[in-house]
Amino acid sequence: MAEGQQFTHFDAAGNARMVDVSEKNETNRQAIAAGLIALSPLVYGMIRQGTVKKGDVLGVARIAGIMAAKKVDQLIPLCHPLAITGVDITFSFNDEQCTIGVEATVSITGRTGVEMEALTAVSVAALTIYDMCKAVDKTMVISGIRLLRKSGGGSGLFVRPSAV
């Protein structure tokens, strides 16, 4: 942590608290998060071909990610309930590695950021892929869930360095 910075979710006595954002300005804010799920070649192929018995894996995962972004305040104790203005979930395929990339972009006009919403959307979308395919492959690995970019608010723009 940089000198002079402090964790905002604790009071002077070290007790957890919800940050009061009432004095913050409303700004357009956006966060982009990403993650990865590695699958067996069999399951990867089934998803690519749309032959998973439970149905449209990525369609269901997309809806689950969107729903999760809207419920973060019910999952993470000190997050504020937010009126999210947009959620977009996309998937990318790496045929050589048998991986599916998950990316979530969450937007709001508000007093607090949407990093947790984007990270949660990615996590739940990946977990949904796992859930829908676990009957065939229990060795799937979810990894690399991270914030790629955030904009808006007092701390301004953050872009993850590409080397990380």
Secondary structure, 3 states (H helix, E strand, C coil): CCCCCCCCCECCCCCECCCCCCCCCCEEEEEEEEEEEECCHHHHHHHHHCCCCCCCHHHHHHHHHHHHHCCHHHHCCCCCCCCCCEEEEEEEEECCCCEEEEEEEEEEEECCCCHHHHHHHHHHHHHHHHHHHCCCCCCCEEEEEEEEEEECCCCCCEECCCCC
